[in-house]
C-alpha cells in the first residue's frame, strides 16, 4: 500500500533487463494504485527507513537506492517506471491491455458478490495471454474456465480469450478517479469584546509593534500591521496582494526564500543586514519569518521587518586602511553567505515544484488510461447494439415475409 510491491516489481524488471540487454529497449510502465491518498503520497516520495537493509541484499540496495539522512531513497531509474494514482477497483474504470495484474491479498477482504463483479473486470483489463498474480488464499472462484492456472503454488493465472462463465459486464465501472484539491481557508480574526482591552490592544499595535505581515505559504498577504511604506510598494497594473509582487526589489528574493524555508522547516528564519537604497541613502533592514503551528492561524507565517537605520560610510583616516579593508572583506563574506543561502533555498523551491509536477503528471496519465478504457468499452457496447439492431431488423423482415405468405394463403 505504500509502494513496496510496485518497487519490487520494478526491481525485478530492471534486473531482467540487466541480464538481457537486448530487451531493455522495450517500454515498461507500472501503474500502482490505492484508495488511501496518504499511502500514495508516501509511495511517490520513495523514502524508506534504514531497516529495509534487513529485507534487501547489499547489491540491490546499492543498485536501486541512495542513502540519505539515515534513510533510503529510490533511484530515478526505478522511480520513473512507476505511476502512482488513487483508484477504486469497484467504481473506477480499469486500466487496459495489462501484461501483468498484481492484486495480492485484496480479494479476501471482499464479499463473494464483489468478487464476482471484480474478476470479470480483471479479465477485461488483461491483454491477450496476460498474467494475473493473486494472494495465497485467493482463487478465481466460478471463473476457473476463464483463466489458465500457470503456477498453482504462487497463484499465477493466465487470461483465456474465451469468456467462459464471465457474464456481460452490465456493471462496468465508468467512473473516473478524481483528485481532491486542498483549499486554504483564510483565518478569521476575532475581536475582543471588552472595550478597554480592545482599546489597549489597538494602542499597542499602532505604536509599539513592528511592521509585519500575515501570509500563507504562497506569499498571499492576509493581514498588514504597522507602517509598511519602506518595505512594500504598489506598482501599476493588476492589483495582486502577494508579498513577492509588492515588496521592494532588494527584499523580493530574500523574503520569498525565507517564507519558503520557514514553511518547509516549520520554524523561524532570520535575515540580517539587507540593504535598501532610496535616494542615495542606504538603510540596513533585517526581517524574520515565523511559522505559526497552533490556533486559528495554523500553517500561516508572520513576516516581521526591523529598520536598523542608515549606513554611513566611514571616512578613511591615515593608518586605518587595513582596518577598513578587513571590514569590507567581512561585509563581502556576509553577502556571499547570504547569496549562498538564497541559492540553496531557490534550488529547494525548484525541486519541490518538480516533485509537484511529477505528481500531477502521474495523475494525468492514470486518468488518461481510465478514459481510454471507458472509451473502448463504450465502443464495444456500441458495436453490440448495432449487431443487435441488425438482428432485430432481420427478424422483423422474416415476420413481414411470414405475414405476406399467410395473407396469400388466406
Order of alpha helices (4+ residues) and beta strands (2+ residues): alpha-beta-alpha-beta-alpha-beta-beta-alpha-beta-beta-alpha-beta-beta-beta-alpha-beta-beta-alpha-alpha-beta-beta-beta-alpha
